[in-house]
Amino acid sequence: MVLFNLPIVIIRYGNFLLLSSLFFLSGCGRGGPCDGGPHGNCGDYVNCIDTFYVDSAIRITLPDSIKNQIEFKNNNNFVSVFNIQQNGYPYYLKKNLLYKSVQVECGSLACYDYFLNQYKITSYKATNVPFYYSYNLTNESTTDPYKYVIDSKLTGYSIASVQVNDIEFPLPFNRPTNKNSRFLDSVQVNQRLYRNVYQIYLDSSTINYTIIKPIGIYYNQTKGLMGFYLTNGETWGLNE
C-alpha cells in the first residue's frame, strides 16, 4: 500500500459513502459495445458486493500512543520535527473479486464485481527535511471467488507496514513469511541503546546506491518507528 502519490478514493461517512459507491459503479468508463476489460463498457455489470474492514486486533502492533509531534535526530545531530498529518484515517481501494463474461453483439466483455479493501493510515511529515512516514493497516485477502458464491464471506488477515517516503517496510506481524526482517534483543541507534527491536530492510540486490533513499527501519511495538537509515549511510533516530 502507498500513502503518497496513489490513485486512492477517500470514502467518508454518511451520505458520502453512497456517493462514493455510485462513483465506483460508474468507474469502468463509457467505451463502445466491443470494449473489454474493467475499463471497458462494464458499468451495468460491475458492482461493489462487500467491504473488507481492518481487524482492530492489528492495532496493537502500532505504538502505544500516537503523538501529534515527534522529533528525530540524524547521526550528525541535526534535529527535525515530524508533525502528524492524519490519524487512522480510513481509505478504501477497489479489488476484483468475481469475474463475469458478458456477451455483446461483437463478442464478450471481461468484467468484475469487486470488494472494497480498507486502509487505515497514520502519517507524519517533517518540517525542515524531505522526509515523511506513515503507519499503514490493511488486509491481505485469501478469498476464493468460487467459495464466495456459496458463503458470501471474505477471508484473509490484517497486516501492518511502515512507509518512509515512497518505500514500504512490511511489519512481520500476521504475515506467513517474515522476509527481510529480523528481531534484535538490543540495538544502538545514534548512540542510544534500544531493546526488543525489529529491523526491516530492503533486499540488497534491489538497491540503487546512487539514489539517496531509505533502505531500512528500526521498529518497536511500544515506540513505533525508532529510526531509519539511507543509502548514503545517514541514520535518523528518535530524539529522546
GROMACS elastic network, one bead per residue, 0.5 to 0.9 nm:
[ bonds ]
;  ai    aj funct       b0    kb
    1     6     6  0.86047   500
    1   119     6  0.83004   500
    1   136     6  0.75700   500
    1   137     6  0.88345   500
    1   138     6  0.80225   500
    1   161     6  0.84600   500
    1   163     6  0.87296   500
    1   168     6  0.75205   500
    2     5     6  0.74272   500
    2     6     6  0.61953   500
    2   136     6  0.84581   500
    2   163     6  0.74523   500
    2   166     6  0.70196   500
    2   167     6  0.81861   500
    2   168     6  0.72080   500
    3     6     6  0.63737   500
    3     8     6  0.86864   500
    3   121     6  0.76616   500
    3   123     6  0.84570   500
    3   133     6  0.89053   500
    3   134     6  0.75404   500
    3   136     6  0.80927   500
    3   163     6  0.77847   500
    3   165     6  0.88772   500
    3   166     6  0.79202   500
    4     7     6  0.89700   500
    4   165     6  0.79629   500
    4   166     6  0.70076   500
    5     8     6  0.85853   500
    5   166     6  0.86094   500
    7    93     6  0.89275   500
    8    91     6  0.73397   500
    8    92     6  0.72803   500
    8    93     6  0.63871   500
    9    20     6  0.80797   500
    9    91     6  0.66328   500
    9    92     6  0.62897   500
    9    93     6  0.66558   500
    9    94     6  0.88703   500
   10    20     6  0.81139   500
   10    90     6  0.74663   500
   10    91     6  0.50984   500
   10    92     6  0.64739   500
   10    93     6  0.86575   500
   11    16     6  0.67152   500
   11    17     6  0.58389   500
   11    19     6  0.88010   500
   11    20     6  0.61667   500
   11    21     6  0.86470   500
   11    90     6  0.74415   500
   11    91     6  0.60894   500
   11    92     6  0.65329   500
   12    15     6  0.82578   500
   12    16     6  0.55150   500
   12    17     6  0.58932   500
   12    20     6  0.82680   500
   12    90     6  0.80172   500
   12    91     6  0.83531   500
   13    16     6  0.55526   500
   13    17     6  0.55839   500
   13    18     6  0.88204   500
   14    17     6  0.58196   500
   14    18     6  0.75668   500
   15    18     6  0.54390   500
   15    19     6  0.65191   500
   15    20     6  0.87898   500
   16    20     6  0.59816   500
   16    21     6  0.84959   500
   17    20     6  0.51436   500
   17    21     6  0.62216   500
   17    22     6  0.87171   500
   18    21     6  0.51015   500
   18    22     6  0.63166   500
   18    23     6  0.86700   500
   19    22     6  0.51316   500
   19    23     6  0.62889   500
   19    24     6  0.88184   500
   20    24     6  0.63386   500
   20    25     6  0.87235   500
   21    24     6  0.50911   500
   21    25     6  0.62765   500
   21    26     6  0.87923   500
   21    47     6  0.89482   500
   21    48     6  0.73859   500
   22    25     6  0.50590   500
   22    26     6  0.64121   500
   22    27     6  0.85529   500
   23    26     6  0.53287   500
   23    27     6  0.60258   500
   24    28     6  0.78596   500
   24    46     6  0.87784   500
   24    47     6  0.81362   500
   24    48     6  0.77163   500
   24    94     6  0.82071   500
   25    28     6  0.72339   500
   25    43     6  0.61427   500
   25    44     6  0.80231   500
   25    45     6  0.88136   500
   25    46     6  0.63918   500
   25    47     6  0.61190   500
   25    48     6  0.73740   500
   26    29     6  0.64361   500
   26    30     6  0.84176   500
   26    42     6  0.85974   500
   26    43     6  0.55450   500
   26    44     6  0.85005   500
   26    46     6  0.85911   500
   27    30     6  0.87705   500
   27    38     6  0.88028   500
   27    39     6  0.77579   500
   27    42     6  0.89334   500
   27    43     6  0.72779   500
   28    31     6  0.84782   500
   28    37     6  0.86501   500
   28    38     6  0.57281   500
   28    40     6  0.59544   500
   28    41     6  0.64546   500
   28    42     6  0.58020   500
   28    43     6  0.56563   500
   28    46     6  0.79137   500
   29    38     6  0.85445   500
   29    39     6  0.57750   500
   29    40     6  0.61213   500
   29    41     6  0.62107   500
   29    42     6  0.75750   500
   29    43     6  0.70918   500
   30    39     6  0.82195   500
   30    40     6  0.67054   500
   30    41     6  0.53352   500
   30    42     6  0.80834   500
   30    43     6  0.77052   500
   31    34     6  0.77989   500
   31    35     6  0.56890   500
   31    36     6  0.84569   500
   31    39     6  0.77654   500
   31    40     6  0.51502   500
   31    42     6  0.84608   500
   32    35     6  0.54272   500
   32    36     6  0.89408   500
   32    40     6  0.74539   500
   32    41     6  0.63260   500
   33    36     6  0.83515   500
   33    40     6  0.83145   500
   33    41     6  0.64152   500
   33   104     6  0.67119   500
   33   105     6  0.75843   500
   33   106     6  0.76229   500
   33   109     6  0.85565   500
   34    40     6  0.80199   500
   34    41     6  0.78282   500
   34   104     6  0.71692   500
   34   105     6  0.78343   500
   34   106     6  0.60275   500
   34   107     6  0.69201   500
   34   108     6  0.73612   500
   34   109     6  0.72552   500
   35    39     6  0.79689   500
   35    41     6  0.59606   500
   35    42     6  0.86414   500
   35   108     6  0.87238   500
   35   109     6  0.69155   500
   36    39     6  0.70661   500
   36    41     6  0.67927   500
   36    42     6  0.77528   500
   36   108     6  0.72213   500
   36   110     6  0.55756   500
   36   111     6  0.75494   500
   37    40     6  0.52998   500
   37    41     6  0.81071   500
   37    42     6  0.77179   500
   37   109     6  0.62697   500
   37   111     6  0.57988   500
   37   112     6  0.84553   500
   38    41     6  0.79090   500
   38    42     6  0.65693   500
   38    43     6  0.89669   500
   38    46     6  0.83386   500
   38   109     6  0.86336   500
   38   110     6  0.68566   500
   38   111     6  0.54654   500
   38   112     6  0.67866   500
   39    42     6  0.73121   500
   39   111     6  0.87421   500
   40    43     6  0.82144   500
   40   109     6  0.76432   500
   40   110     6  0.84583   500
   40   111     6  0.82891   500
   41    44     6  0.79947   500
   41    45     6  0.88596   500
   41   109     6  0.77609   500
   41   111     6  0.87658   500
   42    45     6  0.53542   500
   42    46     6  0.60455   500
   42   102     6  0.85243   500
   42   109     6  0.72945   500
   42   110     6  0.80580   500
   42   111     6  0.59489   500
   42   112     6  0.82936   500
   43    46     6  0.56979   500
   43    47     6  0.83383   500
   43   111     6  0.88938   500
   44    47     6  0.81405   500
   45   100     6  0.77368   500
   45   102     6  0.78708   500
   45   111     6  0.67167   500
   45   112     6  0.74187   500
   45   113     6  0.73584   500
   46   100     6  0.85788   500
   46   111     6  0.64368   500
   46   112     6  0.55422   500
   46   114     6  0.72645   500
   47   112     6  0.76853   500
   47   114     6  0.62451   500
   47   115     6  0.83219   500
   48    51     6  0.80247   500
   48    94     6  0.83010   500
   48   113     6  0.61141   500
   48   114     6  0.51000   500
   48   115     6  0.53926   500
   48   116     6  0.70856   500
   49    97     6  0.87657   500
   49   113     6  0.67626   500
   49   114     6  0.61795   500
   49   115     6  0.56831   500
   49   116     6  0.83170   500
   50   114     6  0.73902   500
   50   116     6  0.64677   500
   50   117     6  0.89140   500
   50   152     6  0.85502   500
   50   153     6  0.86703   500
   50   154     6  0.78448   500
   51    92     6  0.86866   500
   51   114     6  0.89978   500
   51   115     6  0.53493   500
   51   117     6  0.60908   500
   51   118     6  0.73745   500
   51   154     6  0.82356   500
   52   115     6  0.70817   500
   52   116     6  0.61013   500
   52   118     6  0.60226   500
   52   138     6  0.88947   500
   52   139     6  0.72791   500
   52   141     6  0.83683   500
   52   154     6  0.68062   500
   52   155     6  0.85512   500
   52   156     6  0.89069   500
   53    56     6  0.88438   500
   53   116     6  0.84115   500
   53   117     6  0.66592   500
   53   118     6  0.52059   500
   53   119     6  0.79963   500
   53   138     6  0.78514   500
   53   139     6  0.75342   500
   53   158     6  0.85476   500
   54    57     6  0.85574   500
   54    58     6  0.77515   500
   54   117     6  0.82800   500
   54   118     6  0.60913   500
   54   119     6  0.70232   500
   54   120     6  0.75996   500
   54   137     6  0.68893   500
   54   138     6  0.56288   500
   54   139     6  0.61330   500
   54   157     6  0.82408   500
   54   158     6  0.57737   500
   54   159     6  0.83611   500
   55    58     6  0.59644   500
   55    59     6  0.78611   500
   55   137     6  0.89916   500
   55   138     6  0.84868   500
   55   139     6  0.82175   500
   55   157     6  0.76778   500
   55   158     6  0.58754   500
   55   159     6  0.89213   500
   56    59     6  0.55119   500
   56    60     6  0.81746   500
   56   158     6  0.87057   500
   57    60     6  0.62025   500
   57    61     6  0.83423   500
   57   158     6  0.84857   500
   58    61     6  0.57601   500
   58    62     6  0.78318   500
   58   137     6  0.76301   500
   58   158     6  0.64131   500
   58   159     6  0.68783   500
   58   160     6  0.72426   500
   58   173     6  0.81667   500
   58   174     6  0.82410   500
   59    62     6  0.56383   500
   59    63     6  0.85430   500
   59   137     6  0.80206   500
   59   160     6  0.85722   500
   60    63     6  0.74162   500
   60    64     6  0.74365   500
   60   221     6  0.76446   500
   60   222     6  0.89773   500
   61    64     6  0.85471   500
   61   160     6  0.75225   500
   61   171     6  0.85792   500
   61   173     6  0.73008   500
   61   220     6  0.87539   500
   61   221     6  0.55215   500
   61   222     6  0.82421   500
   61   224     6  0.83916   500
   62    65     6  0.83437   500
   62    66     6  0.86813   500
   62   135     6  0.74380   500
   62   160     6  0.82255   500
   62   220     6  0.85041   500
   62   221     6  0.57453   500
   62   222     6  0.72692   500
   62   223     6  0.81495   500
   62   224     6  0.60035   500
   63    66     6  0.65037   500
   63   220     6  0.76966   500
   63   221     6  0.54552   500
   63   223     6  0.51195   500
   63   225     6  0.81945   500
   64   221     6  0.73784   500
   64   222     6  0.52226   500
   64   223     6  0.69082   500
   64   224     6  0.80051   500
   65   222     6  0.80231   500
   65   223     6  0.80439   500
   66    69     6  0.88989   500
   66    84     6  0.88805   500
   66    87     6  0.79872   500
   66   122     6  0.86054   500
   67    70     6  0.67355   500
   67    83     6  0.86563   500
   67    84     6  0.74727   500
   68    82     6  0.84070   500
   68    83     6  0.59479   500
   68    84     6  0.50479   500
   68    85     6  0.84823   500
   68    87     6  0.89787   500
   68   124     6  0.85509   500
   69    81     6  0.67756   500
   69    82     6  0.56642   500
   69    84     6  0.61190   500
   69   124     6  0.82052   500
   70    80     6  0.85504   500
   70    81     6  0.58432   500
   70    82     6  0.51580   500
   70    83     6  0.66090   500
   70    84     6  0.82715   500
   70   124     6  0.84983   500
   70   238     6  0.77767   500
   70   239     6  0.81224   500
   71    79     6  0.67611   500
   71    80     6  0.57418   500
   71    82     6  0.59963   500
   71    83     6  0.87894   500
   71   126     6  0.88318   500
   71   237     6  0.85533   500
   71   238     6  0.60830   500
   71   239     6  0.53144   500
   71   240     6  0.77595   500
   72    78     6  0.83618   500
   72    79     6  0.57535   500
   72    80     6  0.54956   500
   72    81     6  0.64906   500
   72    82     6  0.75063   500
   72   226     6  0.85664   500
   72   227     6  0.78748   500
   72   236     6  0.61229   500
   72   237     6  0.53049   500
   72   240     6  0.83599   500
   73    76     6  0.78446   500
   73    77     6  0.56730   500
   73    78     6  0.53790   500
   73    80     6  0.63168   500
   73    81     6  0.88496   500
   73   190     6  0.82385   500
   73   235     6  0.83068   500
   73   236     6  0.54004   500
   73   237     6  0.54641   500
   73   238     6  0.61737   500
   73   239     6  0.53653   500
   74    77     6  0.53188   500
   74    78     6  0.54537   500
   74    79     6  0.66787   500
   74    80     6  0.85158   500
   74   190     6  0.72811   500
   74   234     6  0.68835   500
   74   235     6  0.53911   500
   74   237     6  0.62282   500
   74   238     6  0.87016   500
   74   239     6  0.87773   500
   75    78     6  0.74467   500
   75   189     6  0.87361   500
   75   190     6  0.56794   500
   75   191     6  0.87077   500
   75   234     6  0.64877   500
   75   235     6  0.56113   500
   75   236     6  0.65099   500
   75   237     6  0.81010   500
   76    79     6  0.89402   500
   76   234     6  0.83603   500
   76   235     6  0.87461   500
   77   190     6  0.88429   500
   79   239     6  0.74684   500
   80   126     6  0.63229   500
   80   127     6  0.66655   500
   80   128     6  0.63166   500
   80   129     6  0.69599   500
   80   239     6  0.89260   500
   81   125     6  0.81623   500
   81   126     6  0.55213   500
   81   127     6  0.58425   500
   81   128     6  0.76038   500
   81   129     6  0.89805   500
   82   124     6  0.56560   500
   82   127     6  0.62281   500
   82   128     6  0.89088   500
   82   131     6  0.85695   500
   82   132     6  0.76129   500
   82   133     6  0.89115   500
   83   123     6  0.84302   500
   83   124     6  0.52672   500
   83   125     6  0.54581   500
   83   126     6  0.63397   500
   83   127     6  0.73584   500
   84    87     6  0.72056   500
   84   122     6  0.76011   500
   84   123     6  0.58197   500
   84   125     6  0.65738   500
   85   122     6  0.73599   500
   85   123     6  0.53216   500
   85   124     6  0.53206   500
   85   125     6  0.67745   500
   86    89     6  0.60401   500
   86   121     6  0.68533   500
   86   122     6  0.50542   500
   86   123     6  0.51932   500
   86   124     6  0.73556   500
   86   134     6  0.88585   500
   87   120     6  0.83996   500
   87   121     6  0.65601   500
   87   123     6  0.66718   500
   88   119     6  0.87525   500
   88   120     6  0.50403   500
   88   123     6  0.82755   500
   88   135     6  0.85318   500
   88   136     6  0.85096   500
   88   137     6  0.87254   500
   89   119     6  0.80122   500
   89   120     6  0.53534   500
   89   121     6  0.54010   500
   89   122     6  0.67275   500
   90   118     6  0.66196   500
   90   119     6  0.54787   500
   90   121     6  0.66398   500
   91   117     6  0.82253   500
   91   118     6  0.57417   500
   91   120     6  0.63237   500
   91   121     6  0.79402   500
   92   116     6  0.56656   500
   92   117     6  0.53388   500
   92   119     6  0.59324   500
   92   120     6  0.87960   500
   93   115     6  0.83061   500
   93   116     6  0.54516   500
   93   117     6  0.52474   500
   93   118     6  0.66804   500
   93   119     6  0.77943   500
   94   114     6  0.63287   500
   94   115     6  0.59463   500
   94   117     6  0.63492   500
   95   113     6  0.86419   500
   95   114     6  0.53270   500
   95   115     6  0.54411   500
   95   116     6  0.61705   500
   95   117     6  0.67288   500
   96    99     6  0.77791   500
   96   112     6  0.58982   500
   96   113     6  0.61915   500
   96   115     6  0.66015   500
   96   116     6  0.89324   500
   97   112     6  0.65589   500
   97   113     6  0.57059   500
   97   115     6  0.63884   500
   97   143     6  0.81812   500
   97   144     6  0.84795   500
   97   145     6  0.60251   500
   97   148     6  0.88288   500
   98   111     6  0.84147   500
   98   112     6  0.53460   500
   98   114     6  0.65512   500
   98   145     6  0.57330   500
   98   146     6  0.80609   500
   98   148     6  0.85935   500
   98   149     6  0.85588   500
   99   110     6  0.71677   500
   99   111     6  0.59250   500
   99   113     6  0.65187   500
   99   114     6  0.88884   500
   99   145     6  0.83138   500
  100   109     6  0.79533   500
  100   110     6  0.61037   500
  100   111     6  0.50588   500
  100   112     6  0.56281   500
  100   113     6  0.75475   500
  101   108     6  0.61795   500
  101   109     6  0.55745   500
  101   111     6  0.61826   500
  101   112     6  0.84698   500
  102   107     6  0.85244   500
  102   108     6  0.52150   500
  102   110     6  0.66279   500
  102   111     6  0.71476   500
  103   106     6  0.81172   500
  103   107     6  0.59675   500
  103   109     6  0.63709   500
  104   107     6  0.53664   500
  104   108     6  0.52830   500
  104   109     6  0.71570   500
  105   108     6  0.78057   500
  115   154     6  0.88679   500
  117   138     6  0.72343   500
  117   139     6  0.67944   500
  117   140     6  0.88293   500
  117   141     6  0.86954   500
  118   137     6  0.82444   500
  118   138     6  0.58481   500
  118   139     6  0.71307   500
  119   136     6  0.69483   500
  119   137     6  0.55693   500
  119   139     6  0.76666   500
  120   135     6  0.81700   500
  120   136     6  0.58977   500
  120   137     6  0.50594   500
  120   138     6  0.65362   500
  121   134     6  0.65613   500
  121   135     6  0.57159   500
  121   137     6  0.64363   500
  121   138     6  0.88677   500
  122   133     6  0.86187   500
  122   134     6  0.54064   500
  122   135     6  0.51598   500
  122   136     6  0.67194   500
  122   137     6  0.89280   500
  123   132     6  0.74512   500
  123   133     6  0.57915   500
  123   135     6  0.63460   500
  123   136     6  0.84474   500
  123   163     6  0.89852   500
  124   131     6  0.87843   500
  124   132     6  0.55788   500
  124   133     6  0.54106   500
  124   134     6  0.60441   500
  124   135     6  0.89362   500
  125   129     6  0.88897   500
  125   130     6  0.82844   500
  125   131     6  0.63208   500
  125   133     6  0.65451   500
  125   134     6  0.86727   500
  126   129     6  0.58206   500
  126   130     6  0.67651   500
  126   131     6  0.56258   500
  126   132     6  0.59100   500
  126   133     6  0.87777   500
  127   130     6  0.81319   500
  127   131     6  0.85941   500
  128   131     6  0.85856   500
  129   132     6  0.87891   500
  130   165     6  0.83253   500
  131   164     6  0.72065   500
  131   165     6  0.59449   500
  132   163     6  0.82350   500
  132   164     6  0.58929   500
  132   165     6  0.52621   500
  132   166     6  0.88035   500
  133   162     6  0.70509   500
  133   163     6  0.52863   500
  133   165     6  0.58251   500
  133   166     6  0.85929   500
  133   225     6  0.88930   500
  134   161     6  0.82926   500
  134   162     6  0.56826   500
  134   163     6  0.52216   500
  134   164     6  0.67257   500
  134   165     6  0.85070   500
  135   160     6  0.72767   500
  135   161     6  0.60452   500
  135   163     6  0.66316   500
  135   224     6  0.86518   500
  135   225     6  0.86840   500
  136   159     6  0.83024   500
  136   160     6  0.55659   500
  136   161     6  0.51871   500
  136   162     6  0.60786   500
  136   163     6  0.73881   500
  137   158     6  0.70176   500
  137   159     6  0.58193   500
  137   161     6  0.66765   500
  138   157     6  0.85523   500
  138   158     6  0.55513   500
  138   159     6  0.55715   500
  138   160     6  0.65849   500
  138   161     6  0.87627   500
  139   156     6  0.68233   500
  139   157     6  0.55205   500
  139   159     6  0.56450   500
  139   160     6  0.84692   500
  140   155     6  0.86095   500
  140   156     6  0.54878   500
  140   157     6  0.54363   500
  140   158     6  0.61152   500
  140   159     6  0.68352   500
  141   144     6  0.89762   500
  141   154     6  0.72809   500
  141   155     6  0.59175   500
  141   157     6  0.66575   500
  141   158     6  0.85931   500
  142   154     6  0.77365   500
  142   155     6  0.53855   500
  142   157     6  0.79702   500
  143   146     6  0.87163   500
  143   147     6  0.76291   500
  143   148     6  0.69777   500
  143   153     6  0.77184   500
  143   154     6  0.54625   500
  143   156     6  0.66224   500
  144   147     6  0.52427   500
  144   148     6  0.61193   500
  144   149     6  0.89085   500
  144   154     6  0.83649   500
  144   155     6  0.81452   500
  145   149     6  0.66083   500
  146   149     6  0.53991   500
  146   150     6  0.72055   500
  147   150     6  0.52762   500
  147   151     6  0.63622   500
  147   152     6  0.76234   500
  147   153     6  0.81758   500
  148   151     6  0.52657   500
  148   153     6  0.56744   500
  148   154     6  0.70245   500
  149   152     6  0.58018   500
  149   153     6  0.86275   500
  150   153     6  0.85160   500
  151   154     6  0.89041   500
  157   174     6  0.71188   500
  157   175     6  0.84561   500
  158   174     6  0.70271   500
  158   175     6  0.88069   500
  159   170     6  0.81168   500
  159   171     6  0.76247   500
  159   172     6  0.84032   500
  159   173     6  0.67845   500
  159   174     6  0.60787   500
  159   175     6  0.69997   500
  160   170     6  0.64166   500
  160   171     6  0.55892   500
  160   172     6  0.79534   500
  160   173     6  0.70935   500
  160   174     6  0.83256   500
  161   168     6  0.66729   500
  161   169     6  0.55540   500
  161   172     6  0.83819   500
  162   167     6  0.84819   500
  162   168     6  0.58979   500
  162   169     6  0.51907   500
  162   170     6  0.64019   500
  162   171     6  0.69922   500
  162   217     6  0.85341   500
  162   219     6  0.88573   500
  162   225     6  0.76855   500
  163   166     6  0.66082   500
  163   167     6  0.54901   500
  163   169     6  0.58462   500
  163   170     6  0.83101   500
  164   167     6  0.53922   500
  164   168     6  0.64750   500
  164   169     6  0.78693   500
  164   214     6  0.67508   500
  164   217     6  0.85367   500
  164   228     6  0.80734   500
  165   168     6  0.81425   500
  165   213     6  0.81418   500
  165   214     6  0.76118   500
  166   213     6  0.88164   500
  166   214     6  0.86997   500
  167   202     6  0.89795   500
  167   213     6  0.82109   500
  167   214     6  0.68551   500
  167   215     6  0.77908   500
  169   200     6  0.62896   500
  169   201     6  0.69619   500
  169   202     6  0.77555   500
  169   215     6  0.88941   500
  169   216     6  0.76314   500
  169   217     6  0.75960   500
  170   173     6  0.86384   500
  170   175     6  0.89108   500
  170   178     6  0.88070   500
  170   179     6  0.88807   500
  170   180     6  0.89713   500
  170   181     6  0.86971   500
  170   200     6  0.74221   500
  171   174     6  0.85955   500
  171   175     6  0.81491   500
  171   178     6  0.82977   500
  171   181     6  0.81545   500
  171   198     6  0.83384   500
  171   200     6  0.73341   500
  171   219     6  0.84971   500
  172   175     6  0.57547   500
  172   176     6  0.85227   500
  172   177     6  0.76419   500
  172   178     6  0.54170   500
  172   179     6  0.80702   500
  172   181     6  0.73394   500
  172   182     6  0.88126   500
  172   198     6  0.85067   500
  172   200     6  0.85538   500
  173   176     6  0.87018   500
  173   178     6  0.83779   500
  174   177     6  0.88312   500
  175   178     6  0.66016   500
  178   181     6  0.62052   500
  178   182     6  0.79621   500
  179   182     6  0.84286   500
  179   200     6  0.86091   500
  180   199     6  0.83878   500
  180   200     6  0.59426   500
  180   201     6  0.55586   500
  180   202     6  0.64459   500
  180   203     6  0.65830   500
  181   198     6  0.68409   500
  181   199     6  0.54609   500
  181   201     6  0.61684   500
  181   202     6  0.87705   500
  182   197     6  0.84906   500
  182   198     6  0.57369   500
  182   199     6  0.54258   500
  182   200     6  0.66923   500
  182   201     6  0.89493   500
  183   186     6  0.88799   500
  183   196     6  0.70284   500
  183   197     6  0.58923   500
  183   199     6  0.63920   500
  183   200     6  0.88790   500
  184   187     6  0.66106   500
  184   195     6  0.72373   500
  184   196     6  0.58162   500
  184   197     6  0.51606   500
  184   198     6  0.60171   500
  184   199     6  0.72014   500
  185   194     6  0.83337   500
  185   195     6  0.53574   500
  185   197     6  0.65238   500
  185   198     6  0.88383   500
  186   193     6  0.67978   500
  186   194     6  0.54438   500
  186   196     6  0.59579   500
  186   197     6  0.65910   500
  187   192     6  0.81466   500
  187   193     6  0.57274   500
  187   194     6  0.54066   500
  187   195     6  0.64318   500
  187   196     6  0.83401   500
  187   197     6  0.71853   500
  187   218     6  0.88992   500
  188   191     6  0.56107   500
  188   192     6  0.51860   500
  188   194     6  0.61844   500
  188   195     6  0.88521   500
  189   192     6  0.52948   500
  189   193     6  0.65481   500
  189   194     6  0.74862   500
  189   218     6  0.84335   500
  189   226     6  0.81708   500
  189   227     6  0.69764   500
  189   235     6  0.77540   500
  189   236     6  0.78730   500
  189   237     6  0.60206   500
  189   238     6  0.84421   500
  190   193     6  0.84518   500
  190   227     6  0.89594   500
  190   235     6  0.72253   500
  190   236     6  0.74559   500
  190   237     6  0.63857   500
  190   238     6  0.88309   500
  192   237     6  0.86545   500
  194   197     6  0.69934   500
  194   220     6  0.88121   500
  194   226     6  0.88706   500
  195   220     6  0.82564   500
  196   219     6  0.87354   500
  196   220     6  0.66028   500
  196   221     6  0.86343   500
  197   218     6  0.63780   500
  197   219     6  0.55333   500
  197   221     6  0.81170   500
  197   226     6  0.87062   500
  198   217     6  0.81095   500
  198   218     6  0.56768   500
  198   219     6  0.50002   500
  198   220     6  0.62834   500
  198   221     6  0.87896   500
  199   216     6  0.70823   500
  199   217     6  0.57769   500
  199   219     6  0.63875   500
  200   215     6  0.86870   500
  200   216     6  0.56036   500
  200   217     6  0.54459   500
  200   218     6  0.65914   500
  200   219     6  0.77928   500
  201   204     6  0.83652   500
  201   214     6  0.89848   500
  201   215     6  0.57792   500
  201   217     6  0.64090   500
  201   218     6  0.88669   500
  202   205     6  0.84970   500
  202   206     6  0.73946   500
  202   207     6  0.73136   500
  202   214     6  0.88363   500
  202   215     6  0.54562   500
  202   216     6  0.62456   500
  203   206     6  0.56367   500
  203   207     6  0.69963   500
  203   215     6  0.85833   500
  204   207     6  0.54040   500
  204   208     6  0.87845   500
  204   215     6  0.86275   500
  205   208     6  0.85195   500
  207   210     6  0.88889   500
  207   211     6  0.87398   500
  207   215     6  0.77051   500
  207   231     6  0.81642   500
  208   211     6  0.59890   500
  208   212     6  0.85212   500
  208   213     6  0.89770   500
  208   231     6  0.80918   500
  209   212     6  0.68678   500
  209   213     6  0.83859   500
  209   231     6  0.55415   500
  209   232     6  0.73506   500
  210   231     6  0.79237   500
  210   232     6  0.85055   500
  211   231     6  0.71719   500
  211   232     6  0.83834   500
  212   230     6  0.63388   500
  212   231     6  0.53724   500
  212   232     6  0.61122   500
  213   229     6  0.82948   500
  213   230     6  0.52489   500
  213   231     6  0.57779   500
  213   232     6  0.80433   500
  214   217     6  0.79465   500
  214   228     6  0.67115   500
  214   229     6  0.56146   500
  214   231     6  0.64500   500
  215   228     6  0.76592   500
  215   229     6  0.61598   500
  215   230     6  0.54777   500
  215   231     6  0.62898   500
  216   227     6  0.85696   500
  216   228     6  0.56296   500
  216   229     6  0.55458   500
  216   230     6  0.71946   500
  217   225     6  0.72663   500
  217   226     6  0.75742   500
  217   227     6  0.56090   500
  217   229     6  0.63838   500
  218   224     6  0.85396   500
  218   225     6  0.62026   500
  218   226     6  0.54068   500
  218   227     6  0.50416   500
  218   228     6  0.61199   500
  218   229     6  0.87423   500
  218   237     6  0.86345   500
  219   222     6  0.88194   500
  219   223     6  0.75019   500
  219   224     6  0.54907   500
  219   226     6  0.54508   500
  219   227     6  0.71852   500
  219   228     6  0.89301   500
  220   223     6  0.53648   500
  220   224     6  0.50124   500
  220   225     6  0.66086   500
  220   226     6  0.68113   500
  221   224     6  0.53483   500
  221   225     6  0.84565   500
  223   226     6  0.66052   500
  225   228     6  0.78681   500
  225   237     6  0.85829   500
  225   238     6  0.82053   500
  226   236     6  0.83354   500
  226   237     6  0.56403   500
  226   238     6  0.54909   500
  227   235     6  0.71468   500
  227   236     6  0.52234   500
  227   238     6  0.62711   500
  228   234     6  0.86234   500
  228   235     6  0.59052   500
  228   236     6  0.53828   500
  228   237     6  0.66871   500
  229   232     6  0.83444   500
  229   233     6  0.66168   500
  229   234     6  0.56872   500
  229   236     6  0.61639   500
  229   237     6  0.86885   500
  230   233     6  0.55117   500
  230   234     6  0.53719   500
  230   235     6  0.64651   500
  230   236     6  0.86781   500
  231   234     6  0.73660   500
  232   235     6  0.89426   500
  236   239     6  0.89146   500
  237   240     6  0.89272   500
